[in-house]
Amino acid sequence: MSIYDTLTSLGITLPPIAVPAAAYVPFVQTGKLVFLSGHIAKKDGKPWVGQLGGAISTDEGKQAARAIAIDLLGTLHAAVGDLNKVTRIVKVMSLVNSTGSYTEQHLVTNGASELFAEVFGPQKGAHARSAFGVAQIPMGACVEIELIAEIG
């Protein structure tokens, strides 16, 4: 089954590539690696604003991370032209806008990690990752995630 069949079965439509909000490009390819710039969580087309451990629950944060993963897939598709060329999701780095006492950043980031495993399968979708709690993210977003993928 192709990646696009899997996306359809999950009810996912890939969004168009987002226009950068500052002085950077959405992706860079070097060799077989594609580096995707950080994507912030959006809800109804606007930044999904809030802080984990405050106004946003871990479950909501996990949903935000999943939404970011879908946006990242749209950018990855734009970068490589065909998601079936992806041989591995290599690395995910997640920044979670958190209160000082919040410690479930890893659970929030599972929203993205679990989607990548669903879409690419357990071998290609399994990846190294980091999840950090930060004091703030651009535009007040609750989560930001960047991605490194390998293509064949």
Secondary structure in CASP SS format (residue, H / E / C, confidence):
PFRMAT SS
TARGET T0000
AUTHOR 0000-0000-0000
METHOD secondary structure of the structure
MODEL  1
M C 1.00
S C 1.00
I H 1.00
Y H 1.00
D H 1.00
T H 1.00
L H 1.00
T H 1.00
S H 1.00
L C 1.00
G C 1.00
I C 1.00
T C 1.00
L C 1.00
P C 1.00
P C 1.00
I C 1.00
A C 1.00
V C 1.00
P C 1.00
A C 1.00
A C 1.00
A C 1.00
Y C 1.00
V C 1.00
P C 1.00
F E 1.00
V E 1.00
Q E 1.00
T E 1.00
G C 1.00
K C 1.00
L E 1.00
V E 1.00
F E 1.00
L E 1.00
S E 1.00
G E 1.00
H E 1.00
I E 1.00
A C 1.00
K E 1.00
K E 1.00
D C 1.00
G C 1.00
K E 1.00
P E 1.00
W C 1.00
V E 1.00
G C 1.00
Q C 1.00
L E 1.00
G C 1.00
G C 1.00
A C 1.00
I E 1.00
S C 1.00
T H 1.00
D H 1.00
E H 1.00
G H 1.00
K H 1.00
Q H 1.00
A H 1.00
A H 1.00
R H 1.00
A H 1.00
I H 1.00
A H 1.00
I H 1.00
D H 1.00
L H 1.00
L H 1.00
G H 1.00
T H 1.00
L H 1.00
H H 1.00
A H 1.00
A H 1.00
V H 1.00
G C 1.00
D C 1.00
L H 1.00
N H 1.00
K H 1.00
V E 1.00
T E 1.00
R E 1.00
I E 1.00
V E 1.00
K E 1.00
V E 1.00
M E 1.00
S E 1.00
L E 1.00
V E 1.00
N E 1.00
S E 1.00
T C 1.00
G C 1.00
S C 1.00
Y C 1.00
T C 1.00
E C 1.00
Q H 1.00
H H 1.00
L H 1.00
V H 1.00
T H 1.00
N H 1.00
G H 1.00
A H 1.00
S H 1.00
E H 1.00
L H 1.00
F H 1.00
A H 1.00
E H 1.00
V H 1.00
F H 1.00
G H 1.00
P H 1.00
Q H 1.00
K H 1.00
G H 1.00
A C 1.00
H C 1.00
A E 1.00
R E 1.00
S E 1.00
A E 1.00
F E 1.00
G E 1.00
V E 1.00
A C 1.00
Q C 1.00
I C 1.00
P H 1.00
M H 1.00
G H 1.00
A E 1.00
C C 1.00
V E 1.00
E E 1.00
I E 1.00
E E 1.00
L E 1.00
I E 1.00
A E 1.00
E E 1.00
I E 1.00
G C 1.00
END
